[in-house]
Amino acid sequence: MSPIVKKKGEKFTLPGKYLLFILTLLCTGLIVITFNTNFLSAPISAVGGSLIVPLQDGISKAGSWLSTRSEELVQIRSLLEENEKLRQEIDALTMENIRLQQDRYELTNLRELYDLDAQYDEYDKIGARIIARDSGNWFHSFVVNKGADDGLAIDMNVMAGSGLVGRIVDVGPNWAKVMSIIDDNAKTSSMVLSTADQMIVSGDLELYAEGVIRFEKLIDSADRVVEGDKIVTSNISDKYLPGILIGYISSINVDSNNLTKSGMIMPAVDFEHLEEVLIVTQLKQQVGDS
């Protein structure tokens, strides 16, 4: 009886060798069809194209994006390093510029002191730097870095800018305190350079806020003193050497007694900006004795 004959009540079964033979024939036929036609390859290619191509395109775009980001990160890192170098160079140039400005400012001050020294070459002088000052907006009282060890003494005259600053009022081994002519307690015997008329110059910090100080007790019966005249230290002063420029007359008024005049003087020294000064190492009495 044939093995494929189905008995009543039994399930249909196909022997393995027949199943293998059928599958072999089917595969052989599919191979022949695939090699000679596009019956199967076209649908498979279409399905593969619709699935694989977008996937490949997505992977390509992702790779391109990652490559671009990587290059940008490298460029950013390079720019950050370059920016840090430039910042350091800018800091160095800024410090150099500040140093040059300070050197130029100091050179200007030293040139002024040199010119002032040449103008009063009959007096022996030494330079000193201001290291402290009293509270306030101006150098009405300050301390310099030279003292008794350098030959300084009380009442020695101090100059800067274009003329008289003040005099030493206290001395230590390596420091000296100076009271300037704008101080409220300062009184300076002075005279008009062009006429030799005597006067007293008085310090006034409130007035100096307007850039001037006061003079008084000027006897000018001939009315020869005018605005702009130079005021210098008097030869009868007991503290100051004669002929040191104090400033210029900016205004003149006749006093109520009709005998004397008073007014304002614009000082020759900028008491708001002082750093270095010249100190005359001779006293008035020494000059008088010599």
HELIX and SHEET records of a PDB file:
HELIX    1   1 GLY A   16  ASN A   36  1                                  21    
HELIX    2   2 SER A   41  GLN A  119  1                                  79    
HELIX    3   3 ALA A  148  ASP A  150  5                                   3    
HELIX    4   4 LEU A  205  TYR A  208  1                                   4    
HELIX    5   5 LYS A  284  ASP A  289  1                                   6    
SHEET    1   A 7 LYS A 125  ARG A 133  0                                        
SHEET    2   A 7 SER A 141  VAL A 144 -1                                        
SHEET    3   A 7 ALA A 176  SER A 180 -1                                        
SHEET    4   A 7 GLY A 163  VAL A 171 -1                                        
SHEET    5   A 7 ASN A 157  ALA A 160 -1                                        
SHEET    6   A 7 GLU A 276  VAL A 280 -1                                        
SHEET    7   A 7 LYS A 125  ARG A 133 -1                                        
SHEET    1   B 7 LYS A 187  VAL A 192  0                                        
SHEET    2   B 7 GLN A 198  SER A 202 -1                                        
SHEET    3   B 7 ILE A 213  LEU A 218 -1                                        
SHEET    4   B 7 LYS A 261  PRO A 267 -1                                        
SHEET    5   B 7 LEU A 245  VAL A 254 -1                                        
SHEET    6   B 7 LYS A 230  THR A 233 -1                                        
SHEET    7   B 7 LYS A 187  VAL A 192 -1                                        
END                                                                             
